[in-house]
C-alpha cells in the first residue's frame, strides 16, 4: 500500500514538474523567432516620433549647462506648439475640408524642414566642443548600424538565432 502511494506521488510530481518546465517554451518557436516578429510589428506601427526622440536623447547626452538645457527645452516646446494640427479644421458645428487637407499636408511634408529648423536652433545653443562630441556620437551610431547591416552582428549576443 505504501509503495503504491509513494510511486503515484512520485509520478505526479514528475509529470507536473515536466509540464511546468515545458510551459513557457511550448508556445515559442525554436531559434528565438519571437524577437524578430516583435521588431517587425514595431516597424509597422510606425515610429514617427521615435527618431526625433533619439536625436534629442543624443543631444541631452552632451555635457550641457543648466542654461543650455532650459534653452533647448524651450526650443523643443516652441517647435511642438508651432506644429500644424489638422484637427483645427473641426469646429463645434462645421468641418473645413480645404483647411484640413492643407494642415494635414503641412504636417506630413514639413517634417524634414521642422526637424532641420529644430536642430539648427539647438546647434546655435551648444558650444564647439559639444558640437564635436555630438558629431562623434552620430559617427559611432552610423558605424554601429553599418556593422549590424553588413555582418548581421548583434554585439555578440544570440540575436534571434543568428550567432
N, C-alpha and C positions, 0 to 999 in steps of 0.2 A: 504494500500500500504506500509506504513512504517513498519507495523507489519511483513509483508512477507519478506521485505529486512532484517530486524533485525533477524528474525528466520533463514533465509537462511545463513546469515553471521555467526550466532552462530553455526549452524550445520556444516558449512565448517570449522570453527575454531576447533570444537570438533573433526571432522574427521582427520584433518591434525595433530593436537596435539597427537591423539591416534596413528596415523601411525608413527609419529616421535618417540614416546615413545617406540613403539614396534620394530622399525627398527633394532638396533644393536643386540638385543636379539633374534630376529626371526631366525637367522641362527645358533645360538648356541643351543646345546642340554641342557636339564635340568641337573643339577648336576655338572656343570663345567668340562665336559669331555675333553674340548679342551686342557687344560694344559697337560694331560697325552699323548695325541696324539703328541703334540709338543716334549715332552720329548722322546717318542719312536722314533720320526723322528731323533732327535739329536743323539740318541744312534746308529741308523742305519747308519747315515752319517759317523760315526767314529770320535772319539775324540782322535786320536793318540797323538797329541802333547799337549793335554789339561792336562793330568796327570803330565807331566813334568813341565808345566807352573804352576800348582798348587803347586808342590813341591818347585819351585823357589820362588813363592809368599810367601810360609811359611818361607823360609829362609830369604827373604827380610823383613819379619815382625820382625825379630830379631833386637836387638839394635846393628847394625853394625857400625863400624867406616868407615870413607871415604876410608881409605886404604883397608879395607876388601871388601867394595863394588866394588872397582876398580879391586881387585884381583879376586873376584867371577865373575864379568862381563867378565874379560879376560879368565877365565877358561871356561865359557859358550861359548864364541866366538870361542875358540880353539876347543871345542867339536863339534860345528856346522860345522867348517871348515873341520874337520877330518872325518866327516860322509861320507860313500861311496855313490856315486851318479851313479845309473845305466845309466844315460844319457851320461856318459863319454864313453860309448861303441859306440856312434854315432860320425861319423866324417862327413866332407862335402860330401864324396862320398861312404863311406863304413859303414857297421854295423858289429860289432864283437859280434856274438851271445853268445859265451862262456864267454866273459868278461861281457856282460850284465847279464847273469844268475848268475855269480859269485858275481857281485856287488849287484844285487837285493837280493840274499840270505844273503849277509853280512849285508845289510841294514835291512832286515826283522828279521833275527835271532840274530843279535848282539845288539838289542835294550836294553836288560836287562844288558848286560855287559857294554855297553856305559853309561847307566844310573848309574850303580854301580860305575864305574870309576869317573863319574862326581860328584856324592855325596861324594865319598871318598876324592877327591881333595878339595871339598868345606869344608868337615868336618875337614880337616887339617888346614884350614884358620881360622875357628871360635874358640873361646876360650871355656873353660869348662862350664862357666855359660850360654853361648849361646847354647851349646850342650844340657844342661839341659832344657833350655827354648824350644828348638826345640822338644825334647822328650815330653815335656808337651803338646805342640801344637798338635803333632801327636797322643798322647793319647786322647786328647779331641776330635779330629776328629774321631778316632775309636769309642769312646763312643757315639758320635752323630749318626754315621752310624748304630751302633748296636741298639740304641734306635729306630731309624726310622724303621729298618728292623723288630724288634720284635713287637713293638707296632703299627706301622703304624702312628706314631705321627709326625706331621709336625710343631712343635713349637706352637701348639695351633691354628694355622690358619686353615681355611677351605681348606684343601688340596685335591682339586679335588673331592669334595663331600663327603670325608671321615672325619667326625668330631667326 
